[in-house]
Amino acid sequence: LPLSEKALAMQTVLSVCLGPMENWKASLECQAQAGYNAIHFTPIQPTGESGSCYSLAGQNSIAPVFFKGKVTDPAQQLQQLEKTI
């Protein structure tokens, strides 16, 4: 059943503050235990000149900070992202 707007408890997370995706599970479990049932992630693309998470350098890639340099193939990055969230 869909949630009503009154049942939605959402939190925004600054994706870059979560660090590499391998660390996300522990942080997101804390969010769930706190009662949140939806998470809004700020963009995960590489940032532009200003460094703002909403100023994107490219829309078709994922920032390397989320992979500790271990995963460089875009398809593998997307697979890891899908498994994480």
LUMGULO-339117 format. One record per residue (C-alpha): residue in three letters; y, z, x. Coordinates in Angstrom, 3 decimals, decimal comma, padded with zeros to 6 digits. Example, Ala and Ser with C-alpha at 12.3 -4.5 7.8 and 13.67 -1.06 7.14 Angstrom:
# residues 2
   rest          y          z          x
    ala   -004,500    007,800    012,300
    ser   -001,060    007,140    013,670
***
This chain:
# residues 85
   rest          y          z          x
    leu    000,000    000,000    000,000
    pro    003,485   -000,739    001,268
    leu    005,693    002,216    002,127
    ser    008,729    002,863    000,000
    glu    012,036    003,041    001,850
    lys    012,044    006,794    001,240
    ala    008,677    007,119    003,001
    leu    009,816    005,316    006,139
    ala    010,488    007,542    009,136
    met    011,648    005,286    011,972
    gln    012,800    006,047    015,473
    thr    014,442    003,675    017,923
    val    013,209    003,851    021,492
    leu    014,885    002,319    024,516
    ser    011,950    000,278    025,731
    val    013,022    000,403    029,364
    cys    013,015    004,235    029,204
    leu    009,336    004,164    028,277
    gly    008,593    002,655    031,694
    pro    005,494    000,569    032,378
    met    003,366   -000,216    029,330
    glu    000,487    001,801    030,701
    asn    002,634    004,907    030,010
    trp    003,663    003,956    026,480
    lys    000,643    005,393    024,670
    ala    001,429    009,009    025,570
    ser    005,058    008,668    024,502
    leu    004,238    006,875    021,274
    glu    001,585    009,468    020,390
    cys    004,324    012,117    020,608
    gln    006,439    010,052    018,206
    ala    003,540    009,862    015,745
    gln    002,885    013,602    015,997
    ala    006,567    014,193    015,242
    gly    006,091    012,394    011,922
    tyr    007,457    008,935    012,688
    asn    005,511    006,104    011,075
    ala    007,602    003,209    012,442
    ile    009,076    002,515    015,861
    his    011,960    000,152    016,627
    phe    011,779   -001,074    020,214
    thr    014,887   -002,376    021,938
    pro    014,348   -005,837    023,463
    ile    011,768   -006,114    026,240
    gln    013,122   -009,322    027,739
    pro    014,841   -009,359    031,148
    thr    018,446   -008,214    030,839
    gly    021,490   -010,316    031,619
    glu    024,453   -009,646    033,873
    ser    025,740   -006,596    031,993
    gly    022,395   -004,801    032,155
    ser    022,556   -004,040    028,430
    cys    019,180   -004,193    026,730
    tyr    020,783   -006,486    024,149
    ser    022,157   -008,915    026,765
    leu    019,135   -011,076    027,486
    ala    018,705   -013,254    030,559
    gly    015,822   -015,090    028,936
    gln    014,240   -014,893    025,524
    asn    010,831   -016,255    026,443
    ser    009,682   -013,695    028,992
    ile    009,013   -009,988    029,314
    ala    010,856   -007,925    031,929
    pro    008,660   -007,175    034,957
    val    009,610   -003,475    034,827
    phe    007,002   -003,042    032,094
    phe    004,115   -004,160    034,313
    lys    004,710   -002,577    037,743
    gly    004,260   -006,063    039,206
    lys    000,541   -006,029    038,360
    val    000,657   -008,634    035,599
    thr    002,681   -011,772    036,271
    asp    001,065   -014,341    033,967
    pro    003,094   -014,545    030,720
    ala   -000,052   -014,906    028,570
    gln   -001,566   -011,775    030,129
    gln    001,724   -009,914    029,656
    leu    001,715   -010,774    025,969
    gln   -001,930   -009,672    025,633
    gln   -001,146   -006,333    027,274
    leu    001,855   -005,858    024,975
    glu   -000,264   -006,589    021,898
    lys   -002,929   -004,102    023,016
    thr   -000,315   -001,431    023,734
    ile    001,496   -001,525    020,427
***
